[in-house]
Amino acid sequence: MLRIQFKELANTVTMQIEGRFVGNFAENARRAVADSKHPSSLLVDLSAMTFVDDIGEEVLSWLKELGSKFTAGTAYSHDVCERLQLPLAS
């Protein structure tokens, strides 16, 4: 199961990922971001992500290429950020 929430504050949009970021779910998330007006700043919160597969990792790397920053509140999400060299928000 996957749940993605978008929260907009000023010039930042937070994309919160909850659950398993896999397969078609991850691809649908990519399409949603690609089809939207890109915010000046996208913050991707991985704190509630419980699993990511190869496709999900590709999407996270793509989000990094867009200039997104990431937050990781768990050991698992922090490990994913380190492995994929995702930039953590300060």
C-alpha positions in Angstrom: 0.0 0.0 0.0 1.2 3.5 -0.8 -0.1 6.9 0.2 1.4 10.2 -1.2 0.4 13.6 0.1 1.4 16.9 -1.3 1.4 20.0 1.0 2.1 23.4 -0.4 3.6 26.1 1.8 4.8 29.4 0.2 7.4 28.4 -2.3 7.9 24.8 -1.1 5.9 21.7 -1.8 6.3 18.7 0.5 5.7 15.3 -1.0 5.2 12.8 1.9 5.6 9.1 0.9 4.0 6.6 3.2 4.3 2.8 2.7 5.8 0.8 -0.1 7.2 3.0 -3.0 7.3 0.3 -5.7 6.4 -0.5 -9.3 3.4 1.3 -10.8 2.8 3.3 -7.7 6.3 4.9 -8.0 5.7 5.5 -11.7 2.4 7.1 -11.0 4.1 9.4 -8.5 6.7 10.3 -11.2 3.9 11.2 -13.7 2.1 13.3 -11.1 5.2 15.3 -10.4 6.1 15.6 -14.1 2.6 16.7 -15.0 2.4 19.4 -12.3 3.8 22.9 -12.2 7.2 22.4 -10.7 7.6 24.3 -7.4 10.7 26.3 -6.8 11.4 23.8 -4.0 10.3 20.2 -3.6 10.9 18.5 -0.3 10.4 14.7 -0.3 9.6 13.2 3.1 10.7 9.6 3.2 10.1 9.1 7.0 7.0 6.9 6.6 8.3 5.0 3.6 8.6 1.3 4.5 10.1 -0.2 1.4 11.5 0.9 -2.0 12.2 -1.4 -5.0 14.4 -0.7 -8.1 11.7 1.3 -9.8 11.1 3.4 -6.7 14.8 4.0 -6.4 14.9 5.2 -10.1 12.0 7.7 -9.3 13.8 8.9 -6.2 17.0 9.5 -8.2 14.9 11.3 -10.8 13.5 13.6 -8.1 17.0 14.3 -7.0 17.9 15.4 -10.6 15.0 17.8 -10.4 16.7 19.5 -7.5 14.5 18.0 -4.7 15.7 17.7 -1.1 14.8 14.8 1.2 14.0 14.2 4.8 14.6 10.8 6.5 13.2 10.2 10.0 13.9 6.5 10.2 17.0 4.3 9.9 15.6 2.7 6.7 14.8 6.0 5.0 18.2 7.4 6.0 19.9 4.3 4.6 18.0 4.8 1.3 19.2 8.4 1.1 22.8 7.4 1.8 22.7 4.6 -0.8 21.2 6.8 -3.5 23.1 9.9 -2.4 19.9 11.9 -2.0 20.5 15.4 -0.6 19.1 15.8 2.9 17.4 19.0 3.8 19.1 20.9 6.6 
